[in-house]
Amino acid sequence: MRMLSRRHLLAATGAAVAAPAIVREAAAQATRWQMATPYPDGNFHTRNIRTFLEEIQAASNGRLAVQLHSGAALLPMPQIKRGVQTGQVQLGEILLAAYANEDVFFDADSIPQLVSNLAEAKKLADLQRPYIEQRLARQGLSLLYMVPWPPAGLYAQQPITSIEGLRGLRFRTFSPATNRFATIVGAQPTLVQAAELAQAFATGVAQAQITSAQTGVDTSAWDYAKVFTPLGFTMTKNAVMVSRRAMEALPADLQQAIRAAAARAEVRGYELAGESQTSSERTLGQRGMQVIPPTNEFMDGLRRVSAQMTEEWVQRAGADGKALIEAYRRA
């Protein structure tokens, strides 16, 4: 009996010694992912991502670790989608409209005045989602969630009271749709990424732009523009996507946890977008910018451009595009 007890004691001691080693080995074997976003840490999209990543890492119980590279520190916007496709990063956030040259469905929300508030943004996003999922799936990507930007407005050096006031101005663009808008109104389109805005305005490369109040705060627009006019111009969306290969390599329960966290991130993102609209416009005013409502004349001109761009978009998108716009208008 004494020998048996000693043998049991030795076995128990050995198991106790081995347990920490097993834990260390499991930690060493944790799957490590990288994520890239072009937006700075203070941006509500980035803050939303951090919460999303914290939730999925907690749910993984040490099986998954994700390093976030914000502010285009790892990849600039034009390279993020390709980076996820090639496995350079496993997760990425992009402005869908910036990739509209790849597929017209990525910029349905870039049609001026089609979407001007959060309820409309959600309605369009839900209708647009199956089309986007199908297109990303063909490229080895899986859509996790989408969140809109607050409504876009006009930044300029002086009040602009009509669409004709944009004629001849060097107009900052960031997508095919904003490029087309500039061309229609007679402005001079120039592609500038958000991180380069201050320099572009300071050097005269750009004289006006249409983007959200949040982007204005992110880029300290008060340093390069004097007037912000809220237009409800568009509410373009960011999409967070994952490599399908990387996702499918995870255990089923962890894949499910990621999907659940993504659904929560989308709901939370809409709430943050609403808060951002109010706080960002207030910040622009507090920093010395004039925040001036648009004139009826400007909005009439904007609606004319909207009708033209909607028709052009449907022609490019074909039957699917026509079905999307008709469903949106019926909903």
Secondary structure, 3 states (H helix, E strand, C coil): CHHHHHHHHHHHHHHHHHHHHHHHHHHHCCEEEEEECCCCCCCHHHHHHHHHHHHHHHHHCCCEEEEEECCCCCCCHHHHHHHHHHCCCCEEEEEHHHHCCCCHHHHHHHCCCCCCCHHHHHHHHHHHHHHHHHHHHCCCEEEEEEEECCCEEEEECCCCCCHHHHCCCEEEECCHHHHHHHHHHCCEEEECCHHHHHHHHHCCCCCEEEEEHHHHHHCCHHHCCCEEEECCCCCCEEEEEEEHHHHHCCCHHHHHHHHHHHHHHHHHHHHHHHHHHHHHHHHHHHCCCEECCCCHHHHHHHHHHHHHHHHHHHHHHHHHHHHHHHHHHHC
